[in-house]
Amino acid sequence: MKLLDVKRVTGSVQPKSGCWYAVLYYTDLETGKRKYKWKKIAKINEKNRNGGMSAKKAEEKLQEMIAELNALQKAEIEKLSKFEGMTETELHKYHKRNMDFYECVVDNIFKRKNTLSPSTYNSYLTIANAQIKQFFHGKYRLCDIETIVINNFYSYCSEKGLKNSTIKRYRSLMNFVLDEARKEKVLPENPVADSNSLSSTLPHINPFNRDEAAKLMKGIGKMDDDMNIVIALGLLYGLRRSEIVGLKWSSIDFENKTISLTTSILEVPKTHEEETIKKCKGFVKLYRTNGSTSLIERDLLKSEDSIAVFPLFDLAEELLLKQKERIEANKLIFGNCYDKRFYDFVCVGTDGTLLRPNYITDHFGVVLKRIGLRYIKFHALRHTTGTLLMKQSGMNLKLIQQYLRHSESGITAKYYLHPDVEDIEQTGNIFVGTGIFDNVVNSNNTELERRKQIAEKVGVM
């Protein structure tokens, strides 16, 4: 279709159901076909009263509408005339250059979603919808992004109180978009490349020492809290939150003395449920909660190279059997109110609901304060496990990394050292024998006995 041959908008006034309507005839600029649409003008009233119009006034209104549409059509034709004779590649470059930068970032995340883990995907969207949206949306097109703009964004984030380590995450996300534009020759260069450097130090993690770890185990052994089993298993095996919450009774073989990590639990905002499920590798089931987040069960752990089977140490067996007794007592106390969805899960609350990963993060600080210990993040327990294994047992670093299921950056350590199951079991047994966990098993069981007595009154043990 030649844009210069496009017919002008025309129309007529038609009465319908007591109202005047404008019937407008126009050309669809995409297909070149002639189309029409009806648009209400006003009620029919020859004396122009009560919001109505006479035929003469309706005709005047029609001419105003036609003039307005012809002006819009002319502007659109002038805009589209720039594209006549362009190849598809040239059109792509033109549209991308003039695309809102924030929308470019979001589009880039969507294109990469199949290569990202659900947690990383949600994290990127959160980043894009925070400071990037606030600073760029509606103000900068892709072609407007220069090094000075990137530096101004860094300053904006600093004024907001963001640390350089956080700003680096924004830069990394923008770098993906701008480097893609450079490779596609949409932009001549990547403005991030010459932007200001962002020096930052590694996060300081100060894990517990032996005495603090022993005090933690003694402390949870004296109190009744849903977190007891979580903390004990977290320190003993160096497990991540998602792995602890995903631990099932059916994955524990008491006869052959093994614990298998077969599932993990991902906590996501309810607004991201659908998109997370679509791209979640190993998706098993969705669990709705009363809060703003949902729990997603999946049979894929953080690292596919992780050792998924642990020896069931005697200490761990005692802790787990004690947890079983606690759960059975709670079932009788709560009766029909007990959450039956999570019968197979080990780490559940008093009413049977699955403990959320975010709850573990938040409540761990409460437990530490109650025991009288300094605050560390729950993930720092994992660092504590590794540090104590090294200091207390003097085991080979590679064995400890296998015990914690970490990937090794060195090619030799990652691909050429192969410790067997006996080595790993020896590492764990040495850790158990340090005495750190003594009080958690040999502690006063008064609270458990009290809970059993309550259960006996409610039902039959």
Secondary structure, 3 states (H helix, E strand, C coil): CCHHHCCCCEEEEEEECCEEEEEEEEECCCCCCEEEEEEEEEEECCCCCCCEECHHHHHHHHHHHHHHHHHHHHHHHHHHHHHCCCCHHHHHHHHHHCCEHHHHHHHHHHHCHHHCCHHHHHHHHHHHHHHHHHHHCCCCEHHHCCHHHHHHHHHHHHHCCCCHHHHHHHHHHHHHHHHHHHHCCCCCCCHHHHCCCCCCCCCCCCCCCHHHHHHHHHHHHCCCCCCHHHHHHHHHHCCCHHHHHCCEHHHEECCCCEEECCCEEEEEEHHHHHHHHHHCCCEEEEEECCCCEEEEEECCCCCCCCCCEEECCHHHHHHHHHHHHHHHHHHHHHHHHCCHHHCCECCECCCCCECCHHHHHHHHHHHHHHHCCCCCCCCHHHHHHHHHHHHHHCCCHHHHHHHHCCCCCCHHHHHCCCCCHHHHHHHHHHHHCCCCCHHHHHCCCHHHHHHHHHHHHHCCC
